[in-house]
Amino acid sequence: MRSFIWSSSLLFCFANGFVLGAAEPSRPQLLSTPVASRSTVDARLAATRNRSEHRPALQLVDWISPVAFPWSEDGLELGKPGGEEDEPKINYGPPANEPRKTLFQWSYGTTFSGGPPVDDDLQTDRPDFVEASTTVGKGVLQIESGYTYIRNDDPDDNSITHSAGEVLFRYGVLEDWLELRVGVFPFSQKQNFPSPSVTNSGLDDLYLGVKLGLTPQEGIWPEMALVPQMTVPSGHDSVTAGKTLAGVNWLYGWDVTDFIAIGASTQFNSAVDGGTSQRYTEWAQAVTINYNLAEKVGGYTEYFGFYPSGATTERAQHYMDAGLTYRLTPDMQFDIRAGIGLNEAAADYFIGTGYSIRIK
């Protein structure tokens, strides 16, 4: 049996070799075949990379990343379907030679919209409590000023306050998303309690701040800005805090329609308790609804409140107010406003007017 198996194996190998030898072309036939030129070989190699016929594994780049990378040899692009030679490249990032208008974007898109309204009507931080969620733009000076009359007729605080001037200087530096801020607030206050009445006038503590334009609005994601801020003890003895007080103001808003926009702010600031002269943290929250009433006329209604944390004698204050704005030119605006206190700790009411101008 063993000799039979060996004999069968040898016979099979001989037959297989004979078949393969018969199938192999003879050398004279191979030499008689014309030799392809170098250019023809290159063309055939290039054809094997034709993306209309072959789709390599790197096609995954089409959906992993939208960025197109060129082939160094034949100009083909990853992520570009075959046969679409005229399709433009997708460019992600700010347009060429244009500065960044906001510090961040919600998504890695191509619009890079938003930012300072340098070529549009000016946007001001007044007259509402919620400040604008945009900066003024690099090299732009904006001056906002006003007057406010405040009346309080509580048994322990019977006073009339005139805040005349309320000058806020806003200037864009270095980049469109960076703004320096200085506020000077003159006042005159007549205090009727305790008797006899006393009148003080002078300057409130100097306000310093920096506004950072964070993001433009993108769908439901809001336009945002952040304002690190502080006051320094430079005011009149009757109103100065006597200490440097720091805080931060987070601004955010949405353009809902051409008629309505919503803005809000959340602040955390250091403050001094009037009864104990001790520091505490004051949280301020505000929500405003803005209306585009006409081409040059705007309006708003608003709620804002102050919430002390860690204070001994200070209490929460709640307010409602409304106002109108009129743009005489794209760079000049007048405003009026009025508001009431909603609880006993708040002032009874206030009214005011203002003027803003932008210098490019």
C-alpha positions in Angstrom: 0.0 0.0 0.0 2.8 2.4 0.9 4.5 1.9 -2.5 1.2 2.6 -4.3 0.8 5.9 -2.5 4.3 7.0 -3.4 3.8 6.0 -7.0 0.6 8.0 -7.2 2.2 11.1 -5.7 5.1 11.1 -8.2 2.7 10.6 -11.1 0.5 13.6 -10.0 3.6 15.9 -9.6 4.8 15.0 -13.1 1.4 15.6 -14.7 1.1 19.0 -12.9 4.5 20.1 -14.1 3.7 19.1 -17.7 0.5 21.2 -17.7 2.2 24.3 -16.2 5.0 24.0 -18.8 2.6 23.8 -21.6 0.7 26.8 -20.4 3.8 29.0 -20.1 4.5 31.1 -23.2 7.8 30.3 -25.0 10.7 32.7 -24.9 10.5 33.5 -28.6 6.9 34.7 -28.1 7.9 36.9 -25.2 10.7 38.5 -27.1 8.5 39.1 -30.1 6.1 41.2 -28.0 6.7 45.0 -28.4 8.2 46.6 -25.3 6.0 49.3 -23.9 7.5 52.8 -23.8 8.2 54.6 -20.5 5.4 57.2 -21.1 2.9 54.4 -21.7 3.9 52.7 -18.5 3.5 55.9 -16.6 0.1 56.4 -18.1 -1.0 53.0 -17.0 0.3 53.6 -13.5 -1.6 56.8 -13.3 -4.7 55.1 -14.5 -4.6 52.8 -11.5 -4.9 55.9 -9.3 -7.9 57.3 -11.2 -10.5 57.9 -8.5 -13.3 57.4 -10.9 -12.3 53.7 -11.2 -10.7 53.0 -7.9 -11.7 54.3 -4.4 -8.9 53.7 -1.9 -9.3 53.3 1.8 -8.4 56.9 2.3 -11.8 57.8 1.0 -12.8 57.8 4.7 -11.3 61.3 4.9 -14.4 62.4 3.1 -16.5 62.1 6.2 -13.9 62.1 8.9 -12.6 65.6 7.9 -13.9 68.0 5.4 -10.5 69.5 4.7 -9.0 68.6 1.2 -5.4 67.6 0.9 -3.8 67.6 -2.6 -1.9 64.6 -4.0 1.7 65.7 -4.5 2.1 63.6 -7.7 -0.9 64.2 -9.9 -3.0 66.9 -8.2 -5.8 64.6 -7.1 -7.5 65.5 -3.8 -8.6 63.3 -1.0 -12.3 63.8 -0.2 -13.0 64.8 -3.8 -15.2 62.5 -5.9 -13.8 61.4 -9.2 -14.7 63.3 -12.3 -15.4 66.6 -10.4 -12.2 68.4 -11.4 -13.8 71.8 -11.2 -15.2 71.5 -7.7 -13.7 74.4 -5.6 -11.7 73.6 -2.5 -13.5 74.0 0.8 -11.7 76.7 2.9 -12.3 76.7 6.6 -11.3 79.7 8.7 -11.6 83.5 8.3 -11.5 84.9 4.8 -8.0 85.8 3.6 -6.5 89.0 5.0 -9.6 89.5 7.3 -9.1 89.8 11.1 -10.9 87.6 13.5 -14.1 89.4 14.7 -14.8 87.2 17.7 -12.5 85.3 19.9 -14.3 81.9 19.3 -16.8 80.3 17.0 -19.5 77.8 18.0 -18.5 75.5 15.1 -15.7 75.2 12.7 -17.7 76.8 9.9 -17.0 79.1 7.0 -19.1 82.2 7.8 -17.2 83.8 10.7 -20.0 86.3 10.9 -20.9 88.5 13.9 -18.6 90.7 15.8 -18.5 94.5 15.9 -21.2 96.3 13.9 -18.7 98.8 12.5 -20.4 99.0 9.1 -23.9 99.0 10.6 -25.9 101.0 13.1 -24.1 101.4 16.4 -25.0 99.2 19.3 -24.8 100.7 22.8 -24.6 99.5 26.3 -27.3 101.9 27.4 -30.1 102.7 28.2 -31.1 99.2 29.4 -29.3 97.4 32.2 -28.2 94.6 29.9 -25.1 95.8 27.9 -24.5 94.9 24.3 -22.9 91.5 23.6 -20.7 93.0 20.9 -17.5 95.1 21.1 -17.1 98.4 19.2 -14.3 97.2 16.9 -10.6 97.9 16.6 -9.8 101.6 16.4 -13.4 102.7 17.1 -14.2 105.1 20.0 -17.7 105.1 21.4 -18.8 107.6 24.0 -22.1 106.9 25.9 -23.5 109.4 28.4 -26.7 110.2 30.1 -28.7 111.6 33.0 -30.8 109.6 35.6 -33.2 110.9 38.2 -33.8 108.4 41.1 -36.4 108.8 43.8 -36.7 106.8 47.0 -39.3 107.5 49.6 -38.7 104.8 52.2 -38.9 105.6 55.9 -35.1 104.8 56.4 -34.0 106.2 53.0 -35.8 109.3 51.8 -33.5 110.6 49.0 -33.4 112.2 45.6 -30.3 111.4 43.4 -29.3 113.1 40.2 -26.7 111.2 38.1 -25.6 113.6 35.4 -22.9 112.6 32.9 -22.7 108.8 33.3 -19.9 108.9 30.7 -18.7 105.5 29.5 -15.7 105.5 27.1 -15.4 102.4 24.9 -12.4 101.9 22.7 -11.4 98.9 20.5 -7.7 97.9 20.7 -5.4 95.3 19.1 -8.3 93.2 17.7 -12.0 93.6 16.8 -12.9 91.4 19.8 -11.1 93.4 22.4 -12.4 96.6 24.0 -11.2 98.9 26.8 -13.7 100.6 29.0 -13.6 103.6 31.4 -16.6 104.9 33.3 -16.9 108.3 35.1 -20.2 108.9 36.9 -20.9 112.3 38.5 -23.7 112.6 40.9 -25.7 114.9 43.2 -27.7 113.4 46.1 -30.0 115.0 48.6 -30.6 112.8 51.6 -33.7 113.8 53.7 -33.3 111.2 56.4 -32.0 111.4 59.0 -32.8 115.1 59.3 -31.5 117.7 58.7 -31.3 117.0 55.0 -27.8 116.8 53.5 -26.7 117.3 49.9 -23.5 115.7 48.5 -22.1 115.9 45.0 -19.0 114.7 43.3 -17.8 111.6 41.4 -18.6 108.0 42.1 -15.8 105.4 42.1 -14.0 105.1 38.8 -15.1 102.1 36.7 -12.5 100.1 34.6 -13.2 97.2 32.4 -12.3 95.1 29.4 -14.9 93.5 27.0 -14.1 90.4 25.1 -16.2 89.4 22.2 -16.5 85.7 22.6 -18.9 84.3 19.9 -21.4 85.3 17.2 -24.9 83.9 17.3 -25.2 80.5 15.5 -28.7 79.1 15.5 -29.8 78.5 19.1 -26.3 79.3 20.3 -26.1 82.9 21.6 -23.9 85.8 20.8 -21.7 86.3 23.8 -19.2 88.7 25.5 -17.4 88.7 28.8 -16.5 91.8 30.8 -13.9 91.6 33.6 -14.5 94.8 35.5 -13.6 96.7 38.7 -14.1 100.0 40.6 -11.3 101.8 42.3 -11.9 103.9 45.4 -11.6 107.4 43.9 -15.1 108.7 44.5 -16.6 111.2 47.0 -16.6 110.2 50.7 -20.3 109.8 50.8 -20.5 107.2 48.1 -17.0 105.6 47.7 -16.7 101.9 48.8 -13.2 102.7 50.1 -11.9 99.4 48.5 -11.1 98.1 45.1 -14.0 95.9 44.0 -13.7 93.4 41.2 -16.3 91.4 39.2 -17.3 89.9 35.9 -20.2 90.4 33.6 -21.3 87.7 31.2 -23.5 88.9 28.3 -25.5 86.8 25.9 -28.3 87.3 23.4 -30.3 86.1 20.4 -31.8 87.8 17.4 -35.1 85.9 17.3 -36.7 87.7 14.3 -36.2 91.0 12.5 -38.5 92.5 15.1 -37.5 90.9 18.4 -34.1 90.3 20.0 -33.5 88.9 23.5 -30.5 89.8 25.7 -29.4 88.8 29.1 -26.5 89.3 31.6 -25.3 87.6 34.6 -22.9 89.4 36.9 -20.9 88.6 40.0 -19.3 91.6 41.7 -17.7 92.4 45.0 -19.6 95.0 47.1 -19.4 96.5 50.6 -22.2 96.2 53.1 -23.4 99.6 54.2 -24.1 98.5 57.7 -20.9 96.6 58.5 -18.4 97.8 55.9 -17.6 94.2 55.1 -17.2 92.7 51.6 -19.8 90.5 50.2 -20.7 89.1 46.7 -23.5 90.6 44.8 -25.1 88.7 42.0 -27.0 90.7 39.4 -29.3 89.1 36.8 -31.1 90.8 33.9 -33.2 89.9 30.9 -34.3 92.3 28.2 -36.5 92.1 25.1 -35.6 94.5 22.4 -38.0 95.7 19.6 -37.2 97.1 16.2 -40.1 99.5 16.0 -39.1 101.4 12.9 -36.0 102.0 10.7 -34.5 104.4 13.3 -36.6 103.7 16.4 -36.1 100.8 18.9 -37.6 99.9 22.2 -37.1 97.5 25.1 -38.7 96.1 28.2 -36.6 94.6 31.0 -36.3 93.0 34.3 -33.1 93.3 36.5 -32.3 92.5 40.1 -29.5 92.5 42.6 -29.0 89.5 45.0 -26.6 89.9 47.9 -24.7 86.8 49.2 -22.9 87.0 52.5 -24.3 90.5 53.4 -25.6 91.5 56.8 -27.9 94.4 56.1 -28.2 94.6 52.3 -31.3 93.1 50.8 -32.3 91.9 47.3 -33.7 94.6 44.9 -35.9 94.0 41.9 -36.7 96.4 39.1 -38.7 96.6 35.8 -38.0 99.3 33.2 -38.6 100.2 29.6 -37.2 102.7 27.1 -36.9 104.0 23.5 -34.0 104.7 21.3 -33.7 106.9 18.2 -30.8 106.8 15.8 -30.3 110.3 14.3 -27.5 108.8 12.1 -25.9 105.3 12.1 -23.3 106.8 14.5 -25.5 108.8 16.8 -28.3 107.7 19.2 -30.7 109.4 21.7 -32.5 107.4 24.4 -35.1 107.7 27.1 -36.0 105.3 29.9 -38.2 104.8 33.0 -38.4 102.1 35.6 -39.9 101.2 39.0 -38.8 99.2 42.0 -40.7 96.0 42.6 -39.9 95.6 46.3 -39.3 97.7 49.4 -35.6 97.5 49.3 -35.5 98.9 45.7 -35.7 102.6 44.8 -39.3 103.7 44.1 -38.7 104.8 40.5 -36.2 106.4 38.1 -36.3 108.2 34.8 -33.5 109.1 32.4 -32.2 110.1 29.0 -28.9 109.7 27.2 -26.8 110.3 24.1 -24.2 108.1 22.4 -21.8 108.7 19.6 -19.4 106.5 17.6 -16.1 107.9 16.2 -14.5 105.6 13.6 
